[in-house]
Amino acid sequence: MGQMSITEIEASLQNWDLLTKLPPKMGNFDLLPGTGIKGQILNIASYEYAPSHCRLDLTYTSETFDYVPVKTVGLHVFRDERLFCRDRDKFAAQLLDNLPRLIGDIDRSQPHSMDWEARDLGFEKWDYWRSLPKRVGDFELYITPDNPLAYLNGSYIFLDYTDFKRGNQIYFAYNVFRNELFAEKKHEHFPLTTNVFDVPKQVKDGHKLAALSELLERHLQTTMEDLEKSKI
Protein backbone atom coordinates (compact mmCIF):
# COMPACT_ATOMS: atom_id res chain seq x y z
CA MET A 1 0.00 0.00 0.00
CA GLY A 2 1.44 3.37 -1.04
CA GLN A 3 1.70 6.58 0.93
CA MET A 4 -1.66 8.30 1.41
CA SER A 5 -1.99 11.77 -0.10
CA ILE A 6 -2.52 14.74 2.16
CA THR A 7 -6.11 15.05 0.93
CA GLU A 8 -6.75 11.39 1.73
CA ILE A 9 -5.31 11.91 5.20
CA GLU A 10 -7.58 14.93 5.70
CA ALA A 11 -10.60 12.86 4.65
CA SER A 12 -9.65 10.11 7.12
CA LEU A 13 -9.62 12.47 10.12
CA GLN A 14 -13.33 11.94 10.74
CA ASN A 15 -12.56 8.34 11.71
CA TRP A 16 -9.48 9.09 13.84
CA ASP A 17 -10.27 8.41 17.48
CA LEU A 18 -7.45 10.73 18.60
CA LEU A 19 -9.75 13.68 17.97
CA THR A 20 -12.29 12.28 20.43
CA LYS A 21 -9.61 11.72 23.09
CA LEU A 22 -8.14 15.22 23.07
CA PRO A 23 -9.29 17.13 26.17
CA PRO A 24 -11.35 20.24 25.31
CA LYS A 25 -9.21 22.36 27.62
CA MET A 26 -5.65 22.16 28.94
CA GLY A 27 -5.04 24.84 31.55
CA ASN A 28 -5.68 28.15 29.81
CA PHE A 29 -5.61 26.53 26.37
CA ASP A 30 -8.77 25.69 24.43
CA LEU A 31 -9.00 22.94 21.82
CA LEU A 32 -9.85 24.30 18.37
CA PRO A 33 -10.86 22.36 15.24
CA GLY A 34 -8.34 21.96 12.44
CA THR A 35 -8.14 24.54 9.69
CA GLY A 36 -7.47 22.13 6.84
CA ILE A 37 -4.77 22.07 4.18
CA LYS A 38 -2.53 25.00 3.40
CA GLY A 39 0.22 24.14 0.94
CA GLN A 40 2.05 21.07 2.26
CA ILE A 41 0.60 21.36 5.78
CA LEU A 42 -2.59 19.81 7.12
CA ASN A 43 -3.74 21.43 10.35
CA ILE A 44 -5.48 18.67 12.33
CA ALA A 45 -6.36 20.51 15.55
CA SER A 46 -4.94 23.22 17.81
CA TYR A 47 -4.72 24.36 21.39
CA GLU A 48 -4.66 28.13 21.77
CA TYR A 49 -4.52 30.80 24.45
CA ALA A 50 -4.84 33.99 22.42
CA PRO A 51 -4.16 36.52 25.22
CA SER A 52 -0.59 35.22 25.55
CA HIS A 53 -0.06 34.76 21.77
CA CYS A 54 0.57 31.03 22.30
CA ARG A 55 -0.64 28.07 20.29
CA LEU A 56 0.06 24.38 19.73
CA ASP A 57 -0.84 23.05 16.27
CA LEU A 58 -1.12 19.34 15.54
CA THR A 59 -0.11 18.95 11.92
CA TYR A 60 0.77 16.60 9.11
CA THR A 61 3.34 17.67 6.51
CA SER A 62 3.48 16.10 3.07
CA GLU A 63 7.02 17.45 2.71
CA THR A 64 8.43 14.72 4.98
CA PHE A 65 5.27 12.57 5.49
CA ASP A 66 5.37 13.28 9.23
CA TYR A 67 2.84 14.09 11.91
CA VAL A 68 4.37 16.78 14.11
CA PRO A 69 3.34 19.30 16.79
CA VAL A 70 4.15 22.93 16.00
CA LYS A 71 4.59 25.43 18.83
CA THR A 72 3.88 29.14 18.54
CA VAL A 73 5.03 31.54 21.26
CA GLY A 74 4.64 35.12 20.12
CA LEU A 75 6.32 35.33 16.72
CA HIS A 76 8.39 32.21 17.39
CA VAL A 77 7.03 29.23 15.45
CA PHE A 78 8.92 25.94 15.72
CA ARG A 79 8.37 22.21 15.51
CA ASP A 80 8.83 19.81 18.41
CA GLU A 81 11.31 17.46 16.79
CA ARG A 82 11.00 14.87 19.57
CA LEU A 83 7.54 13.88 18.35
CA PHE A 84 8.05 13.66 14.57
CA CYS A 85 6.30 10.44 13.54
CA ARG A 86 5.11 8.87 10.26
CA ASP A 87 2.87 6.30 11.92
CA ARG A 88 -0.49 7.85 12.78
CA ASP A 89 -1.36 5.55 15.68
CA LYS A 90 2.10 5.87 17.21
CA PHE A 91 1.89 9.65 16.90
CA ALA A 92 -1.49 9.64 18.63
CA ALA A 93 -0.17 7.58 21.56
CA GLN A 94 2.94 9.75 21.93
CA LEU A 95 0.92 12.93 21.67
CA LEU A 96 -1.56 11.97 24.39
CA ASP A 97 1.33 11.00 26.69
CA ASN A 98 3.20 14.23 26.03
CA LEU A 99 0.34 16.72 25.71
CA PRO A 100 0.72 18.18 29.25
CA ARG A 101 4.43 18.76 28.61
CA LEU A 102 3.82 20.31 25.20
CA ILE A 103 1.26 22.73 26.62
CA GLY A 104 3.52 23.43 29.60
CA ASP A 105 6.40 24.30 27.26
CA ILE A 106 4.42 27.15 25.71
CA ASP A 107 2.32 28.22 28.70
CA ARG A 108 3.81 31.59 29.69
CA SER A 109 1.93 31.51 33.01
CA GLN A 110 4.12 28.58 34.13
CA PRO A 111 7.74 29.07 35.27
CA HIS A 112 10.56 27.94 33.00
CA SER A 113 14.32 27.88 33.41
CA MET A 114 17.49 27.20 31.44
CA ASP A 115 19.58 24.04 31.63
CA TRP A 116 22.53 23.89 34.02
CA GLU A 117 24.95 24.80 31.17
CA ALA A 118 23.83 28.42 31.51
CA ARG A 119 24.61 28.75 35.21
CA ASP A 120 28.13 30.19 34.73
CA LEU A 121 26.66 33.26 33.05
CA GLY A 122 24.68 34.17 36.17
CA PHE A 123 21.28 34.94 34.67
CA GLU A 124 19.68 34.77 38.12
CA LYS A 125 21.89 37.69 39.28
CA TRP A 126 21.53 39.78 36.13
CA ASP A 127 19.34 42.69 37.18
CA TYR A 128 19.92 45.06 34.26
CA TRP A 129 16.91 43.73 32.34
CA ARG A 130 14.62 44.80 35.18
CA SER A 131 15.36 48.44 34.32
CA LEU A 132 14.23 47.99 30.72
CA PRO A 133 10.92 49.62 29.75
CA LYS A 134 7.90 47.35 29.41
CA ARG A 135 6.93 49.16 26.20
CA VAL A 136 8.87 51.04 23.53
CA GLY A 137 6.46 52.48 20.98
CA ASP A 138 4.39 49.50 19.81
CA PHE A 139 6.95 47.01 21.12
CA GLU A 140 6.17 45.17 24.34
CA LEU A 141 8.56 43.28 26.56
CA TYR A 142 7.26 39.77 25.97
CA ILE A 143 9.90 37.33 27.27
CA THR A 144 12.23 38.02 30.20
CA PRO A 145 15.16 36.11 31.75
CA ASP A 146 13.11 34.99 34.76
CA ASN A 147 10.91 32.92 32.42
CA PRO A 148 12.92 32.00 29.30
CA LEU A 149 11.67 30.04 26.30
CA ALA A 150 13.35 26.77 25.31
CA TYR A 151 13.83 27.23 21.57
CA LEU A 152 15.69 25.41 18.80
CA ASN A 153 19.02 23.57 18.80
CA GLY A 154 19.96 24.23 22.41
CA SER A 155 18.97 27.90 22.44
CA TYR A 156 16.95 29.69 25.10
CA ILE A 157 15.27 33.00 24.34
CA PHE A 158 15.63 35.15 27.44
CA LEU A 159 14.66 38.61 26.19
CA ASP A 160 12.10 39.52 23.56
CA TYR A 161 10.52 42.79 22.45
CA THR A 162 7.69 42.30 19.97
CA ASP A 163 5.37 44.56 18.02
CA PHE A 164 2.55 42.10 17.44
CA LYS A 165 0.58 44.50 15.27
CA ARG A 166 3.30 44.81 12.62
CA GLY A 167 5.21 41.57 13.15
CA ASN A 168 8.41 43.34 14.20
CA GLN A 169 10.72 41.87 16.83
CA ILE A 170 14.13 41.90 18.45
CA TYR A 171 15.05 38.95 20.64
CA PHE A 172 18.08 37.67 22.53
CA ALA A 173 19.07 34.06 23.08
CA TYR A 174 21.73 31.95 24.71
CA ASN A 175 22.93 28.76 23.01
CA VAL A 176 24.18 26.22 25.53
CA PHE A 177 26.14 24.21 22.95
CA ARG A 178 28.06 27.16 21.51
CA ASN A 179 28.17 29.09 24.80
CA GLU A 180 27.05 32.11 22.81
CA LEU A 181 24.74 35.07 23.32
CA PHE A 182 23.11 36.36 20.15
CA ALA A 183 20.28 38.51 18.88
CA GLU A 184 17.97 38.24 15.88
CA LYS A 185 15.24 40.46 14.46
CA LYS A 186 12.05 40.21 12.45
CA HIS A 187 10.58 42.88 10.22
CA GLU A 188 6.97 42.21 9.27
CA HIS A 189 7.59 38.55 10.27
CA PHE A 190 10.64 38.30 7.99
CA PRO A 191 13.74 37.08 9.92
CA LEU A 192 16.86 39.24 9.93
CA THR A 193 20.28 38.85 11.50
CA THR A 194 22.14 41.49 13.47
CA ASN A 195 25.65 41.66 14.91
CA VAL A 196 25.42 44.90 16.91
CA PHE A 197 24.69 42.89 20.09
CA ASP A 198 27.48 40.33 19.62
CA VAL A 199 29.47 39.83 22.82
CA PRO A 200 33.16 39.18 21.96
CA LYS A 201 34.09 35.53 22.40
CA GLN A 202 37.05 36.40 24.62
CA VAL A 203 34.74 37.82 27.29
CA LYS A 204 34.60 35.37 30.21
CA ASP A 205 31.29 33.76 31.11
CA GLY A 206 30.81 35.73 34.30
CA HIS A 207 31.12 39.02 32.39
CA LYS A 208 29.11 38.22 29.25
CA LEU A 209 25.83 39.61 30.55
CA ALA A 210 27.50 42.80 31.75
CA ALA A 211 28.92 43.24 28.25
CA LEU A 212 25.48 42.61 26.78
CA SER A 213 24.01 45.22 29.13
CA GLU A 214 26.32 47.84 27.63
CA LEU A 215 25.29 46.86 24.12
CA LEU A 216 21.62 46.99 25.06
CA GLU A 217 22.11 50.43 26.56
CA ARG A 218 23.67 51.68 23.31
CA HIS A 219 21.62 49.94 20.64
CA LEU A 220 18.28 48.54 21.86
CA GLN A 221 16.20 51.70 21.54
CA THR A 222 17.54 52.62 18.10
CA THR A 223 17.14 49.03 16.85
CA MET A 224 13.44 49.07 17.69
CA GLU A 225 13.00 52.58 16.25
CA ASP A 226 14.67 51.48 13.01
CA LEU A 227 12.42 48.43 12.77
CA GLU A 228 9.38 50.60 13.37
CA LYS A 229 10.46 53.00 10.64
CA SER A 230 11.55 50.15 8.32
CA LYS A 231 15.16 51.35 8.34
CA ILE A 232 16.77 47.94 8.21
Phi, psi and chi 1 to 4 in degrees:
 res  aa     phi    psi   chi1   chi2   chi3   chi4
   1 MET       -  129.5 -177.5  176.6  177.5      -
   2 GLY   -79.6  174.8      -      -      -      -
   3 GLN   -67.4  131.3  177.5   68.8   40.2      -
   4 MET   -68.1  146.0  -67.9  174.4   65.6      -
   5 SER   -75.7  163.9   70.4      -      -      -
   6 ILE   -64.6  -33.0 -168.1  169.7      -      -
   7 THR   -70.7  -35.4   53.2      -      -      -
   8 GLU   -67.3  -38.2  -70.5  173.4  -37.2      -
   9 ILE   -66.0  -40.4  -70.5  174.4      -      -
  10 GLU   -61.0  -43.1 -179.1 -176.0   32.6      -
  11 ALA   -65.0  -29.0      -      -      -      -
  12 SER   -81.2   -7.8   72.1      -      -      -
  13 LEU   -62.2  -30.3  -66.9 -179.4      -      -
  14 GLN   -64.3  -18.0   59.2 -175.6  -32.8      -
  15 ASN  -107.1    8.9  -61.1  -43.3      -      -
  16 TRP   -90.0  115.7 -164.8    9.2      -      -
  17 ASP   -70.2  -13.7   62.4   -5.7      -      -
  18 LEU   -54.1  -40.4  169.8   65.6      -      -
  19 LEU   -68.5  -19.8  -61.0 -177.5      -      -
  20 THR   -88.7  -15.6   66.2      -      -      -
  21 LYS   -94.9  -15.0  -65.4  178.1 -179.9  178.8
  22 LEU   -69.3  128.1  -67.8  172.7      -      -
  23 PRO   -65.6  142.1   19.2  -28.7      -      -
  24 PRO   -68.3  -17.8   22.3  -32.1      -      -
  25 LYS  -148.3  138.8 -165.3  170.6 -176.9   68.0
  26 MET  -129.2  101.8  -67.9  -76.3  -67.6      -
  27 GLY    61.4 -124.1      -      -      -      -
  28 ASN   -81.7   -8.8  -67.5  -38.8      -      -
  29 PHE   -92.5  132.8  -71.5   74.1      -      -
  30 ASP  -102.5  140.9  -66.0  -47.8      -      -
  31 LEU   -75.8  130.2  177.7   63.5      -      -
  32 LEU  -119.9  147.9  -57.3  176.4      -      -
  33 PRO   -66.9  156.8   23.2  -32.3      -      -
  34 GLY   -64.4  156.4      -      -      -      -
  35 THR  -105.2    6.9   55.4      -      -      -
  36 GLY    87.8 -159.1      -      -      -      -
  37 ILE   -94.3  131.7  -62.7  171.2      -      -
  38 LYS  -134.2  106.1 -175.6  176.1 -178.9 -179.8
  39 GLY    66.5 -120.8      -      -      -      -
  40 GLN   -96.7    5.9  -66.5 -179.4  -58.7      -
  41 ILE  -113.5  130.4  -56.6  -62.9      -      -
  42 LEU  -105.9  118.2  166.6   61.7      -      -
  43 ASN   -88.4  115.2 -175.2  -75.9      -      -
  44 ILE   -88.1  -44.5  -62.0  165.0      -      -
  45 ALA  -169.8  166.3      -      -      -      -
  46 SER  -144.8  154.4  -57.1      -      -      -
  47 TYR  -115.4  131.5  -77.5   93.4      -      -
  48 GLU  -139.7  142.6 -176.3  177.3   46.1      -
  49 TYR  -129.4   92.1 -178.2   51.8      -      -
  50 ALA   -60.0  -37.4      -      -      -      -
  51 PRO   -59.1  -28.1  -27.7   36.8      -      -
  52 SER  -100.7    6.0   68.2      -      -      -
  53 HIS    60.9   38.2  -51.5  -78.6      -      -
  54 CYS  -123.2  144.4  -67.4      -      -      -
  55 ARG  -158.3  144.6 -177.6 -178.9  178.9  103.3
  56 LEU  -120.8  118.0  175.7   70.2      -      -
  57 ASP  -104.4  133.2  -69.7  -62.6      -      -
  58 LEU   -98.1  117.8  -48.3  179.4      -      -
  59 THR  -131.6  163.6   71.5      -      -      -
  60 TYR  -125.6  134.7  171.7   81.9      -      -
  61 THR  -117.3  126.2  170.4      -      -      -
  62 SER   -78.0   -7.1   60.8      -      -      -
  63 GLU   -66.6  -42.9 -179.4 -178.6    9.2      -
  64 THR  -120.8    1.9   60.4      -      -      -
  65 PHE    63.4   35.6  -47.9  110.9      -      -
  66 ASP  -115.0  147.4  -75.9  -54.3      -      -
  67 TYR   -90.2  136.6  -65.7   88.9      -      -
  68 VAL  -157.1  137.9   58.9      -      -      -
  69 PRO   -78.9  141.2   -8.0   23.7      -      -
  70 VAL  -121.0  124.7  179.1      -      -      -
  71 LYS   -96.9  140.7  -59.9  172.6 -179.1  176.1
  72 THR  -126.9  122.2  -63.9      -      -      -
  73 VAL  -129.8  105.8  178.8      -      -      -
  74 GLY    64.9 -125.4      -      -      -      -
  75 LEU   -94.8    4.5  -59.1 -171.8      -      -
  76 HIS   -89.8  117.6  -52.5  -72.0      -      -
  77 VAL  -123.4  120.6 -178.9      -      -      -
  78 PHE  -153.7  149.4   53.1  108.2      -      -
  79 ARG   -84.7  146.7  -64.1  173.3  172.8  178.9
  80 ASP   -88.3   99.5 -169.0  -55.9      -      -
  81 GLU   -69.0  -15.9  -62.2  177.3   -8.6      -
  82 ARG   -71.3  -18.0  -68.3  168.7  -69.8 -175.7
  83 LEU  -117.0   19.2  -66.8 -177.8      -      -
  84 PHE   -59.4  133.4  -87.8   52.7      -      -
  85 CYS  -158.4  135.0 -170.2      -      -      -
  86 ARG   -92.0  -17.7  -67.2 -171.5  176.5 -178.3
  87 ASP   -91.6  120.6 -177.1  -83.1      -      -
  88 ARG   -63.1  -45.1 -170.0  175.3   81.8  162.6
  89 ASP   -68.5  -37.4  -67.3  -24.7      -      -
  90 LYS   -66.3  -41.2 -177.2  177.9  178.8 -178.6
  91 PHE   -60.1  -44.2  172.9   75.5      -      -
  92 ALA   -60.1  -44.9      -      -      -      -
  93 ALA   -64.1  -45.3      -      -      -      -
  94 GLN   -64.3  -40.2  -69.5  179.1  -18.6      -
  95 LEU   -63.1  -47.5  176.3   67.3      -      -
  96 LEU   -62.5  -36.2  -68.4  170.7      -      -
  97 ASP   -68.8  -34.1  -74.6  -16.5      -      -
  98 ASN  -102.8   -1.2  -74.0  -85.0      -      -
  99 LEU   -57.6  -44.0 -169.3   55.9      -      -
 100 PRO   -59.1  -39.4  -25.7   35.8      -      -
 101 ARG   -66.6  -43.3  173.9 -174.3   65.4   78.3
 102 LEU   -60.9  -43.8  -70.3  168.2      -      -
 103 ILE   -67.3  -41.5  -65.6  -65.1      -      -
 104 GLY   -60.6  -35.4      -      -      -      -
 105 ASP   -60.2  -34.2  -72.1  -13.8      -      -
 106 ILE  -107.0   -0.8   62.0  173.4      -      -
 107 ASP   -81.0  106.6 -173.2   -9.8      -      -
 108 ARG   -73.1   -8.9  -56.7  -51.7  -61.5  158.8
 109 SER   -82.9  -11.1   69.7      -      -      -
 110 GLN   -97.1  148.5  -67.2 -172.8   20.8      -
 111 PRO   -74.9  144.3   27.0  -33.9      -      -
 112 HIS  -134.8  157.8  -58.7   86.6      -      -
 113 SER  -145.5  166.9   59.5      -      -      -
 114 MET   -87.7  161.9  -62.8 -171.3 -162.9      -
 115 ASP   -66.8  167.0  -75.8  -13.8      -      -
 116 TRP   -62.0  -22.3   62.3  -90.8      -      -
 117 GLU   -60.8  -20.5  -69.5   95.7  -23.5      -
 118 ALA   -89.1   -3.6      -      -      -      -
 119 ARG   -64.6  -31.3   64.0 -173.5  175.1 -172.6
 120 ASP   -67.6  -18.0  -70.2  -19.3      -      -
 121 LEU   -80.1  -21.6  -87.4   71.9      -      -
 122 GLY    75.3   43.0      -      -      -      -
 123 PHE   -58.4  -35.4  -81.4   95.5      -      -
 124 GLU   -67.5  -19.3   72.2  -76.9   -4.7      -
 125 LYS  -103.1   -1.2  -62.0  178.1 -178.9  177.9
 126 TRP   -82.9  105.2 -173.7   49.3      -      -
 127 ASP   -98.6   -8.5  -71.9  -31.1      -      -
 128 TYR   -55.4  -40.5  172.4   80.5      -      -
 129 TRP   -60.8  -25.6   72.2  -93.0      -      -
 130 ARG   -68.3  -17.9  -60.4 -177.1 -172.6  -83.2
 131 SER   -88.8   -5.3   66.9      -      -      -
 132 LEU   -72.7  145.5  -65.5  171.7      -      -
 133 PRO   -68.2  147.7   24.5  -34.0      -      -
 134 LYS   -74.7  -23.0  -65.2 -171.9 -176.8  -57.9
 135 ARG  -139.0  142.5  -63.6 -164.1   69.5   92.9
 136 VAL  -134.0  103.9  178.0      -      -      -
 137 GLY    61.4 -124.5      -      -      -      -
 138 ASP   -92.1    2.4  -72.5  -36.8      -      -
 139 PHE   -84.2  137.7  -73.7   85.8      -      -
 140 GLU  -120.5  144.4   63.8  179.0   85.5      -
 141 LEU   -73.0  109.7 -176.1   56.2      -      -
 142 TYR  -103.5  -42.0  177.7   60.5      -      -
 143 ILE  -123.0  136.5  -65.8  174.4      -      -
 144 THR  -129.3  161.2   51.9      -      -      -
 145 PRO   -62.3  -20.3  -25.3   35.6      -      -
 146 ASP   -79.0   -5.6   57.8  -20.7      -      -
 147 ASN  -151.4   70.1 -163.2    4.5      -      -
 148 PRO   -72.3  167.5   28.9  -34.7      -      -
 149 LEU  -111.3  121.1  171.1   66.3      -      -
 150 ALA   -69.1  120.0      -      -      -      -
 151 TYR  -114.3 -141.3 -164.7   43.3      -      -
 152 LEU   -94.2  146.5  -63.4  169.8      -      -
 153 ASN    53.2   43.8  -56.6  -41.6      -      -
 154 GLY    81.0   13.8      -      -      -      -
 155 SER  -100.3  146.0  -70.9      -      -      -
 156 TYR  -122.1  124.7  -73.6   85.7      -      -
 157 ILE   -83.7  122.4  -63.7  171.1      -      -
 158 PHE  -117.1   -7.3   61.3   88.1      -      -
 159 LEU  -151.4  131.7 -160.0   60.5      -      -
 160 ASP  -151.4  122.0  174.1  -48.0      -      -
 161 TYR  -110.3  126.3  -87.1   98.4      -      -
 162 THR  -132.8  136.2  -63.7      -      -      -
 163 ASP  -101.4   96.2  173.0   -3.4      -      -
 164 PHE   -68.6  -27.0  -71.0  101.7      -      -
 165 LYS   -67.8  -40.3 -178.1  167.8   61.5  175.9
 166 ARG  -103.0  -11.0  -63.3 -178.8  176.9   85.8
 167 GLY    77.5   29.2      -      -      -      -
 168 ASN  -100.4  150.3  -65.1  -25.8      -      -
 169 GLN  -162.8  147.2  178.9 -172.5   67.4      -
 170 ILE  -132.3  127.8  173.2   74.2      -      -
 171 TYR  -136.7  158.2   73.8   86.8      -      -
 172 PHE  -125.7  137.1  -60.3   81.7      -      -
 173 ALA  -137.0  157.6      -      -      -      -
 174 TYR  -120.3  128.1  174.4   66.2      -      -
 175 ASN  -101.6  118.8 -174.5  -84.0      -      -
 176 VAL   -72.6  -25.3  -60.8      -      -      -
 177 PHE   -77.2  -40.6  -59.1  136.2      -      -
 178 ARG   -92.6   -6.0  -58.0 -167.0  -55.3  -92.4
 179 ASN    50.2   56.2 -171.1   25.8      -      -
 180 GLU  -137.0  133.9  177.3 -178.2   85.1      -
 181 LEU   -93.7  137.8  -64.6  169.6      -      -
 182 PHE  -152.3  163.5   64.5   95.1      -      -
 183 ALA  -127.9  149.9      -      -      -      -
 184 GLU  -140.1  160.4  -66.9 -171.8   -4.8      -
 185 LYS  -127.7  163.8  -55.7 -177.0  -67.4 -175.1
 186 LYS  -134.2  140.0  -72.1 -172.7  178.4   76.1
 187 HIS  -123.8  114.2  177.2 -109.4      -      -
 188 GLU    51.7   46.5  -63.3  179.7   -5.4      -
 189 HIS    74.2   -3.8  -60.4  -83.1      -      -
 190 PHE   -87.4  124.8 -174.8   80.3      -      -
 191 PRO   -71.9  141.2   23.9  -31.5      -      -
 192 LEU  -136.2  148.7  -59.0  165.7      -      -
 193 THR   -96.6  160.8   58.0      -      -      -
 194 THR  -150.3  145.3  177.5      -      -      -
 195 ASN  -117.2    4.4   58.7   10.3      -      -
 196 VAL   -71.1  -15.2  -61.0      -      -      -
 197 PHE  -106.4   11.4  -61.9   99.4      -      -
 198 ASP   -67.5  125.1  -73.8   -2.2      -      -
 199 VAL   -87.3  125.3  174.3      -      -      -
 200 PRO   -53.1  140.8  -26.3   35.0      -      -
 201 LYS   -64.0  -25.6  -68.6 -175.6  178.3 -179.7
 202 GLN   -75.6  -11.0   64.0  -92.0   26.6      -
 203 VAL   -69.2  128.7  175.8      -      -      -
 204 LYS   -68.8  154.6  -66.3 -177.0  178.2  179.7
 205 ASP   -52.1  -44.6  -74.0   -4.9      -      -
 206 GLY   -67.8   -9.8      -      -      -      -
 207 HIS  -115.5   -1.6  -60.8  -76.7      -      -
 208 LYS   -62.3  -43.3  -72.3 -176.5 -172.7  -64.0
 209 LEU   -70.8  -32.0  -70.8  171.1      -      -
 210 ALA   -64.9  -40.6      -      -      -      -
 211 ALA   -65.1  -39.5      -      -      -      -
 212 LEU   -64.8  -37.2  178.1   62.2      -      -
 213 SER   -57.3  -42.0  -61.7      -      -      -
 214 GLU   -64.5  -40.0  -64.9  179.0    7.5      -
 215 LEU   -67.7  -39.6  -65.6  170.4      -      -
 216 LEU   -63.1  -41.6  -72.2  166.4      -      -
 217 GLU   -59.9  -38.1 -169.4   71.4   26.3      -
 218 ARG   -83.0  -35.1  -68.9 -155.9  -61.4  -94.0
 219 HIS  -120.7  -15.3  -59.1  -62.8      -      -
 220 LEU   -63.3  -49.7 -178.5   60.1      -      -
 221 GLN   -60.4  -47.0  179.4   92.9   17.9      -
 222 THR   -68.5  -32.8   54.4      -      -      -
 223 THR   -61.9  -44.9  -63.4      -      -      -
 224 MET   -69.1  -37.7  -74.3 -171.9  -80.6      -
 225 GLU   -63.1  -41.2  -70.9  173.8   -6.1      -
 226 ASP   -66.2  -39.7  -72.1  -12.7      -      -
 227 LEU   -63.0  -41.1  -79.0  169.6      -      -
 228 GLU   -65.0  -33.5 -162.3  167.5   49.7      -
 229 LYS   -95.9    5.3  -62.3  171.9 -176.0  175.3
 230 SER    64.0   26.7  -59.1      -      -      -
 231 LYS   -93.7   83.2  -65.2  178.5 -179.4  177.4
 232 ILE  -125.3      -   55.9  176.0      -      -
